[in-house]
Amino acid sequence: MKNRVFLVFLAVVLVCCGGGVGAATWWWQGSVIDTVGQVDFTNRLAIPPLAPSHLDGQGRRVFELTAKAGKHDFGSGRTADTWGFDGDYLGPTLRAAKGEQVLVNMHNSLGEATTVHWHGMHLPAAMDGGPHQPVAPGATWSPTWTIKQPAATLWYHPHPHGETARHVYRGLAGMFILDDPAAPVDLPDEYGVDDIPVIVQDKAFDGAALDEGRALLAGTGILGDTIAVNGTVAPFLDVTTSLVRLRVLNASNARPFNFRFADGRAFDWIGTDGGLLAAPVSASHVQLSPGERAEIVVGVRAGERVVLRSEEVDLGGNLVQDRFVGGKDRFDVLELRGAAVLRASVGVPPRLVEMERLDPSTAVTTRGFSLTSETINGSAMSMERVDVTATLGTTEIWEITNRDGAPHNFHVHDVQFQVLGADVVAWKDTVFATPGETVRIVLRFTDYADPSVPYMYHCHLMYHEDQGMMGQFVVVRPGETASLHHH
């Protein structure tokens, strides 16, 4: 942290003082990436395949996933060594319905241990896939759980202690879509046709290889100058319906995005991390920090082309800090191409789902979490320490304060929470916190208790997480105390 502050101070001195004005001005101007109007959109957007599954003798929906090394073409002659699930880069989309029991056999064909964490999933701690569930090279891990949450756009990625950033950056990630057959909503839902996964990541390259180094002044991790959507660089999507649903996931290691369409058109924002909103919200932009998701439905006219962009992001910092952590960067992300004739879509309904509002007055405690210098409450992550013990069936308020000069966000495993004071009541598992900001969330711990196996909470800027900005909590039954089980 001190080193980061010094480098930012040095940048200011260089810019403001005469001796290095020429070099400093060049450096300052070159610190911003802007690809708006520069992308040719020559590659058809890859749509991750739906993962095959079958029902076993116990009625469980069984998936097979294999983490493996491969090579992926990022265009412009850049074929890089990558990792993927069941392929060279990223993984298939898993899909299951509320009430189903799922079983995932995850085989590790890499040369090192990894894990697979079900980001946003409500499930037992022993099935969560965090750092306490490592999968050794050549081994298979077979978590099983019942889907007990609403329809939502979730994702999966590795979570090995201290190595998460590298594993995700190399390509280990995929989407996990949950359906709820008991809550039918007339929305675009034909996967790959009018219901599209949009996994957005930034990449940096060293020649043809992925550059895994951090930007000098960023302090937040890897910030790349090339955008890949579902692994496709310069992607276009052929749209054949008058409305298209985009499930947008920021799967980057550190970069926030502020998505909007080039012509400023409004869209229906229908869902967040944990599922659908009570009613669609007309919006012209949506900002997502790493790990966050948004579902939007946008209208497209026959024959037109419209570009999804990321504009400048409000990071809440000072001019220097924002500039060096991506706040001023702009990207052309994805081009939508309307077919000459479009199939008419049914309009988005005015009501989507019943939204339960968690009552903060029922909270049994309020906890504070101070984020600073890659620590939470002054402590770096320890696998041996339980930081929070929550009781099954209770509601709590957590106050997350960013006391750093850098942007952070906060992800909680197992539970979907609600942000107090937010304009829209929504289920979230990841929330952004700008420098100096306190975000208050309300959480309820249901269904699963295990005093010996913890869940995680952490900054989802993965370099920060790997450096120690993470803590552990266990959920216990009334009267129980935490006692970690060591493998």
Buried (B, 14 or more C-beta within 10 A) or exposed (E): BEEBBEBBEEBBEBBEEEEEEEEBEEBBEEBBBEBEEEBEBEBEBBBBEBBEBEEEEEEBBBBBBBBBBBEBBBBEEBBBBBBBBBBBBBBBBBBBBBEBBBBBBBBBEBEEBBBBBBBBBBBBBBBBBBBBBBBEEEEEBEBBBBBEBBBBBBBBBBBBBEBBBBBBBBBBBBBBBBBBEEBEBEBBBEBBBBBBBBBBBBBBBEEBEBBBEBBEBBBBBBBBBBBBBBBBBBBBBEBBBBBBBBBBBBBBBBBBBBBBBBEEEBBBBBBBBBBBBBBBBEBEBBBBBBBBBBBBBBBBEEEEBBBBBBBBBEBBBEEBBBBBBBBBBBBBBBBBBBEEEBEEBEEBEEEBBEBEEBEBEEBEEEBEBBBBBBBBBEEBBEEEEBBBBBBBBBBBBBBBBBBBBBBBBBBBBBBBBBBBEBEBBBBBBBBBBBBEBEBBBBBBBBBBBBBBBBBBBBBBBBBBBBBBBBBBBBBBEEEBEBEBEEE
